[in-house]
Structure formats: structure tokens, C-alpha cells
Amino acid sequence: MSPLPPPSAVSVLDATWSNLAWREHAACSHVDTNLFFPVGVTGPAVPQIARAKAVCANCPVQTPCLEFALRTHQDYGVWGGHTEEERRSIRRARRAAARRAAALRSTA
């Protein structure tokens, strides 16, 4: 087994189902996973989401984690420091940007 690259060398391109090695660098690897899957977005879930995001804030693979969640359509939980709704917003923005780029290409 080859050694893992340092976290700074982990690319978002590595964040796929076929390559989960980036997860070994995750700050959450020794944290109860329930923290990242709050029930709801109000009440007791608010501080839980904040705690989960705090773990993500110092994670060396936060970006690959977020990209993995976006690419694999993870609908629940905090991934890469972003909630479900935040990831939906990112996906919407990316789709809109892709549509604009396609429209520009078709007029060129």
C-alpha cells in the first residue's frame, strides 16, 4: 500500500467513490458521525450544525469533501462545512453557470 499524499496535495479530483483515500485526512474521522447529520435545521439542530461546521473549518480536506458531496449528490448532513441547503445553492449556481457558458458557446 502506498503512503497517502499530504493533505495539501489532495485534489478535488480525488474525491470520488472510487477513491476515498482523502477521507483518511479528514478532521472528522474520529468524531461521532451523528454530529454531521442533525435532525432538522432549527432548535437543537442549530448548535449541532455549528459544531459540525467548526470541525470542518479546520479540516485539511474540506474542499475535496465538499466536492465529493456535490458530485455524489449527498442530500443530508454537513459535508465540507456546508449544509444541505448550502450545497443545493452551490449546485444551482453551477448549473446556471453551465447554462450561461453553453449559451455563449452556441452564439460564438
N, C-alpha and C positions, 0 to 999 in steps of 0.2 A: 504494500500500500504506500503510495507516495504521500509525502507530507503536504498538508494544506498550505495554500498560499497565505501570506499575511493578509489580515482583513482589508488593508488599504488596497490590495491588489484584486480583491473580489469585485468582479464586474456585474452589472445588472444583467448582462447576457448569461451569466452563470446561474441565475435564479430561475430554474425550471424544474419540472417534476423529475426529469431525467438526471438532474444534477442538484442534489440537495446538500452538498458539502458545505455550502456557505452557511447553513444553519448551525454548524458546529462553532461558528464565531459569534453567534447571537447572544446578546446580553440576557435574553430571556431563557436561555437553555436550561437554567437551574431554578427557574421561577415557576410556581404553580400556574399551569396554563389557564385555569379558571379566571385568573386576573384579566386576561385578554379577551374574555368573552362575557361581558356584563349582560345582564338581563335588562334590556331597555336602554333608554338614554336620559332618563330623568331620575330624580330621587336618589337612592343609594348607588345607582349606576354612575352618577356624575363623578364622585371622588374615585371610584374604581377605574373609570376611563382615564382620569388624570394620573393615577398611579401607573397604569399601563403605559401611557404616553411618556411618563418620566423614565421608565425603563428603556423605552425606545430612543429617547433623546440622547442617550449616551452609548448607543449601540453602534459598533463598527460596521454592521451590515444592514443598517436601517434602509438604505436605498435599494439594495437587492431584495430585501424583504418586501418592501412596498411594491416593487416591480413584479415580484412573484405573485403577490396577492392580486394585482391588477391583471396580469396575464392569465392567471388561472381562475379568475372571477370568484375570489373568496368573498362571499356575501356577508359573513359575520365576523365580528371581532375586531380587535385593533391589530393592524399589521403595518409595520414600518412607521409607526407613530400616527396612523390615520384611522379614523373610524369608518364604518360602512358608508355613511353619507358623504364623508370627505372623499372616499375612493370613488363613489358614484359621480361626484362632481369632476374628479380628475378624468374619469372615463368619458364623461360627456364633453369636456373641453377637448380631449384628444380626438374624439370623433368629429367634433366641429372643425378642428384644425385640419384634419384629414380631408373633410369635405371641401374646405376652402382651398386646400392645396390641389385637390383633384380638379376643382373648377378653374383654377388658374392654369393648370396644365392643359386643360381642354380648350382654353381660349388662346393659348400661345401657338 
